[in-house]
Amino acid sequence: MELLDWLKENYQWRNVKFVNEALIETEHGRKRLRYWSDKALLDWHITWRDECSVTPYMLADRMIRNKDQEAAITWKDGWLTVHDEVKQAVHGKSYEEKIGKMIGSMIAYGLNKEITIKPVERQEPQFRTLYSHIPFLEEEDKSYVRALLQESDLRMNKVKEMKKQVKDENLPIIDPAMSIDQAKTVYDLMIWYGSNQYPEEGYYSLRNFLGNWLEEHGKESATKLIGAIVDHENVSHDQALLLLIECLKAYELDHLVAVLKENRPNLEMEETLQNVTNEWERSRELVEVISVMIENKKKVFTS
């Protein structure tokens, strides 16, 4: 049976046509298709989408139930899920509190829900491998890279000390935040579009999400968003510290490590160092914002 016929039968649609391999058009609007080969991963995604929401104004992109009220249908060697497709991504300000509360609910879910699949564990920063590359750098780059390495070591020492404060605290298991465009809006309802990736342990992707938000919308907007996360009733002081620790880690030099390993041209080296500088400044500002938000929350509880 062709896929379109299978969709018509399962979802009782009359008119279905492909927009592309991931999108279809129906008499009930445009829908996004997701394909799954791992049933345990599919089940995890169904459950977190069903349980993570901020009523009444923000939901995850839950699976549309078929005629038998099932969240997925079989297709070839795997499964297929169907989701409402919303075009309008959230751009600009005024949405920070809603998105922050949604992320807070995802963190709370990831701390309290048992998981039956192995989450992704992110690598620690790779910058120390750069020490062996310094003799081969252009003379003008050597001192700059040495300075970055010294600062990276200082940051990682700070991370080591801060980890002692939260050594008994678990990291949440959360769906990776891939892009700031995952937050979309239709009328007064906001929909958070999840991924089809394996969940990750900790705050690596959230660090990138917040950094991208800071770059796109500025410090004032990022402060509101981070404040809404940190102030979430189910995000403890220790969880906020774990987020801060992840943002303090010196990942900025990882791309430089890759460039040097592959012996790419000097022109790309120059561009990479500029990108490192920009990302370094963004991380510094992000750490500053989170630190202030944590301190403000601490003052509220102790006053």
N, C-alpha and C positions, 0 to 999 in steps of 0.2 A: 504493500500500500504506500502511496506517495505521502510525504509529510503533510502537505496541506489537507489532504483528505483525512488523515489521522487526527489532525487538529480540529477539523470540523466535527468529526465524530465525537471526540472527547470533550470539546468545549461547547458543542451545539451551536457553532457559528454557521452562517449561511455563506458569507462572502469572506474569503481569506486569500490574500496575495502577498508575495514576497516584496519587500522594499529592498532588502539585501539579505545576506545569509543569517543576520542576527535580528532583523526586524520584519514584522509582518503588519499588514493593514487589515483590519476587520471592521464589521459594521458597528463595533463597540470601541473603535479607536485603534491607535497604533500600539503594538505589543512587542516586548523584547523577549527573545528566546535565549535560554541558557542551556548548555549541554553539560552533562555530568557523567563521568566514568567511575567515580568512587561513591558508593552508596553512603558510607559513613560521613564523608564530606558533605554530600547533599543533605543528609539528615541534620547535620549541625547547622547548615545555612538556613534550612527551613525553620528550625526552632528559634535561632537568634532573631530572625526577621519577625517571627510571630510575637516574640516576647519583648523586643526592644522598641519602645515608642515613647513619646512624650505627649500624652493625651491632653487636649484634642488637636494639637496643631502640628505634630511631626510624627511621621511613621517611617519605618523601613520599607523598602520595595518588596513587599511580601509576595509570595507565590500565589497566582490566581488559581483557585480551586476548580477542578474540572467537574463534569456532571455527577461524578461519584464523590465529590468533596475531597478528592485527593490533591495533594500539593504538587505532584510530579506524575508524568506518564512515561512509560517505557518507550524507548526509541532505539532501534538497532541494538548495539551492545551496551547501551547505557540508559540514561534518563534525560528528560527534557522538562524544564519549568518555563512558565510564561509569566511575565510581569508587565504591568502598565508602563508605558513609556511616556515620560514627561520631557519636553524639550528645554524648558526654561531653567537654566542653571542659576543659582543664586549669585549675583554679582553686586557688589556694593555693600553698603552698611545696613544696619538695623536688624540683621538676622543673627547677630553674634550670640545673643542669649539663647535662642532656640537651638542653634547648632551645638553650642556648648553643653546644653542640657541633654541633647541627644547623645553626644559623645560620653557624657557622664553616665548615662543609662547603659551604654555599651560597656563601659569599664565595670560598672556594678554587676552586669550580667556575666562578664568574663571572669569575675572573681568568685562568683557564687554557683555557677553552673558546672556540673561534672562534664568532663569531655572524654570521648571514647576514641578520638583520633590524636595522632601526634602533631602538636603545633610546630610551626617553623621557629627555629632558634637563630637569631641573627648573629653574624660574626662580630667580634669586638673590633675596634679600629685597627687598621693595619699600618699606621704611620711609622712604626719603629723600623720597618724594613727599609725605609728611606735612608737610614744612616749609611748603609753600604753603597748607596748610589751617589752620595755627595761628591766624592772625588771625580766623578765623571760629568758633573754639571758645568755649565758655563760659569766663569768666574763671578759674573755679576749676580748669578742666581744662588750661589753657594751660601752667602751670608743670610740671605732672606729665608731660604729653606731651613738653615740651622736655627734661626730665630723662631720659625713656626714649629719646629720640632721641640724646642725648649718649652714653648708655650703649651704644646700638646702634652708633654710630660707633666707639666704643672697641673693642667686640667685633669689628667687621668689620676694623678695623686690625690687631687681633691675628690674625685669620684670614689676612689678607694676609701677615703676617710668618711664620706657621706654614707657609703654602703653599710658601714658599721651601725649607723643609726636605724637602718631598716632591714637588718640581716634576717629577721624572722617574718618579714612581710612577703606575701606571695605576689607575683606579677599576674595581671589579668591576661586572659586568653581572648583576643579580639580580632575581628575581621580587619585586615589591613586597610588603612585609609590611603587610597591611591592618589586622589586628586581632590582639589577644592571644588571641582565641578560635580562631585558626588551629591552635593546638597542642591536639590531642585525644588521648584515651587509651582503650584497650580492653584489659582485663586488664593485662599488664605491658608492652604495646607502645604506643608513642606514634606518632601519625601527624600530620605537618605538612601542613595543607591549603593547597595553593598556589592562586594566583588563575588567571584566564584573561586577565589584563592583559598589555600589552606590558612586557617587562622594562625596568628603569631603570638608568641609569648612576650608580653612587654609593650614598650612604647616607641619602638623604632619608627614605624610608619607614621605614628601620630606626631612625632618630632618633625618629620618631613612635611606633613600636612600643615602644622602650625607655622613652620618656617615659610612655606609657600603662601600661606594666608597673610603673614606679616609682610612679605614682599609685595603681594598683590594689593592689599587693602590698607597697609600702614600700621604704625604702632598703636594708635588709639583704638582701631578696630580689633587688632590682635589682643590688646589688653582686655577688652570687653569679652571676647571669645574665651580667652584663657581664664578670666575671672569666673565665667559661668561654669567652666569645667571644675575648677578648684573649689568653687562654692557649692557644687552639687552635694546633696545630703548624703550620698553614698560614696563619695570620694573622700577618703580620710586624708589627714595630714601626711601620713606615711606614703600613701599612693601619690600624692602631689610631689613629695620628695623623690619618688622613683621616676616620675616624669621629668623632674628637674635634672636628675642624675643622667638620664638618657640624653637630654638636650646638651648637657655639659661634655659628654664624650666627644673626643676629637676625631670625628669621621671625615672632616673636610678634606684631609689629605689622601683619602683612599683612591680618588680618581687619579691623583698625581702618581700614586704607586703603580696603578695600571698603565699609565702612559709611559713611565720609565721602564717597566718590565717589558713592554712591547717595543721599546726603542723608537718611539715615534719622532717625527721631525721637530726641529727647534721651534718652528712657528706654532705648532700645537702645544708645545711646552709653555710658550709665552701666554697663550690663551688659557691654558689650564691653570697657571699661576694666578691669572686675573680672576678666574672663576673661584679658585680657592680663597682668594682675598675677599671676594664678595660674599661667599658662603660663610666665611669666618666671621665677618661683621654681622651677618644676619643671625648667626648662632649666638654671638655675644649679646645682641639686643633681645633675642628670645629668652635667654637665660635670665637676663635682667628683669624682663617682664614677669616671668614665672616666679622668680625670687620675691618680687614685690607683692604679687598676689598671695603667695604662701604666707608671707609676713603679715599681710593685712588680715588674712583669715585667722592666723594665730592670735592677733591682737583682739579680734572679736570674741574668741573663745576664752581669753584670759582677762578680759575687761569686766 
